[in-house]
Amino acid sequence: MNLLLLEETDFIDADHVRLSGRRLAHMLDIQQVGVGDTLRVGRINGLMGQGTVLELDKNSALLNVVLNEQPPAKLPLTLLLAMPRPKMFRRILQHCATLGVPEIILLNSVRVEKSFWQTPFLQPEVVRDNLLLGLEQARDTVLPAVRIEKRFKPFVEDSLPGIIDGRLALVAHPGNFPACPRGIDQPLTLAIGPEGGWVPYEVDKLIEAGMQPVQLGDRILRVETAVTALISRLF
């Protein structure tokens, strides 16, 4: 935990928070802080700064906080992601939050099993918890937006053109396509398919909407590997 994230309900007044639960356990067991120590803190969707421990026991911690730093800038990226396998989905959420992705749109695909949409990992509170883990790692406070689109064709035909208007728009897919570019400096929409990739119909529809297909080479990557590799290469 490189940043102690503060919920609105933690604040007892403008300058003081009281913490318990997982964050308190981390302070006691991992950071081994004491009264008078300072920690990096950040208000969720707000500023970052320093927190000084005023009181500490096994039940709670009282901190005085000074929040005067902006969180790091997000990437100029909208990520279109075919719904991954549930166990992988949690890690991908954390990776995306750590890397600075501001918006994730989860899409359906022929190769996405129907059961994936029933996972409890899609519950809003679970999604939020995994995003927070990624923000803690990166020392960021701003939660990415996560949107679910279960109907591929209506989304691609009706919504996608407006999303990619005026932006670079790439669909990652193995094949005889141009190599993925490096170090772009403009707003980007990036589509990454499921295990096994998009089916040809889906690639065609994404291209019709205005996206350009690119590839990362001959190796077949897991979705979580592809997400990290593509974002790292592009930015």
C-alpha positions, -999 to +999 in steps of 0.1 A: +000+000+000+019+030-013-009+054-006-035+053+022-068+061+005-094+080+025-131+075+021-155+104+027-169+086+058-134+085+073-135+123+079-146+134+113-138+170+103-120+188+075-085+179+089-089+146+108-098+110+098-104+079+119-095+045+103-101+009+111-103-025+093-079-034+064-061+000+064-055-001+102-042-036+100-018-025+072-006+004+093+000-019+123+013-051+107+031-039+076+041-003+080+044-007+118+038+030+124+035+047+157+021+080+171+038+109+155+047+090+122+036+104+089+021+085+060+012+093+023-026+097+021-051+107-005-088+114-006-106+092-031-113+113-062-095+142-045-061+156-034-031+138-019-008+147+009+004+137+044-013+122+074+002+123+109-008+097+134-023+113+165-038+082+182-033+045+175-045+013+190-058-021+178-093-007+172-086+025+153-062+052+142-067+090+143-048+110+117-044+147+110-043+151+073-030+179+050-041+174+014-024+198-010-011+177-040-028+168-072-030+131-082-010+120-112-024+126-147-044+099-163-036+084-197-056+099-226-072+064-231-106+048-233-102+010-231-127-013-248-122-047-232-141-079-241-152-093-207-123-114-194-124-146-174-135-136-138-102-145-120-082-126-146-107-097-145-098-087-110-061-084-119-068-065-150-089-039-131-060-035-107-035-032-136-056-006-154-060+015-123-022+013-116-014+023-152-037+053-152-065+042-174-094+066-168-122+047-185-130+010-192-159-002-213-166-039-209-179-055-241-195-088-250-180-110-277-188-144-293-159-158-273-170-144-240-188-172-221-222-162-208-212-172-173-186-145-172-213-119-169-227-136-138-195-134-118-197-116-084-165-098-094-188-075-115-207-063-085-200-025-081-185-028-047-161-056-058-151-036-089-144-006-068-123-025-043-101-039-070-097-004-086-087+010-052-060-017-049-046-005-082-047+032-071-030+024-038-001+008-058+003+038-081-003+066-056-034+078-074-068+088-060-091+091-090-112+060-097-115+049-133-150+048-147-162+013-156-191+008-181-208-024-191-220-030-227-234-065-232-248-060-267-218-058-291-235-048-324-257-020-310-228-005-291-204-006-320-230+008-345-246+034-323-222+044-295-187+037-307-185+063-336-192+091-311-166+077-286-138+076-312-147+108-331-115+129-333-094+103-316-069+076-327-089+043-325-071+010-326-083-026-323-056-051-312-059-084-331-034-110-343-029-112-380-014-095-410-019-060-397+004-030-390+025-032-358+011-014-328+026+021-327+048+034-299+048+065-278+016+082-291+007+117-278-030+120-286-063+107-272-068+070-279-095+044-279-081+009-277-101-023-282-087-056-268-105-089-274-111-120-253-090-151-250-086-163-286-092-128-300-121-112-317-140-132-343-137-119-379-172-104-378-163-084-347-131-071-363-150-061-394-176-042-373-149-024-353-132-014-385-165-002-401-170+020-370-136+037-377-110+016-358-077+006-372-064-030-366-029-035-352-009-064-338+018-071-313+036-099-332+033-137-335+030-146-299-005-153-285-009-134-252-033-137-223-056-108-220-040-094-189-006-096-206-019-079-237-035-051-217-002-043-199+020-048-230-002-026-253-006+003-228+031+003-220+040+003-257+015+030-267+023+054-239 
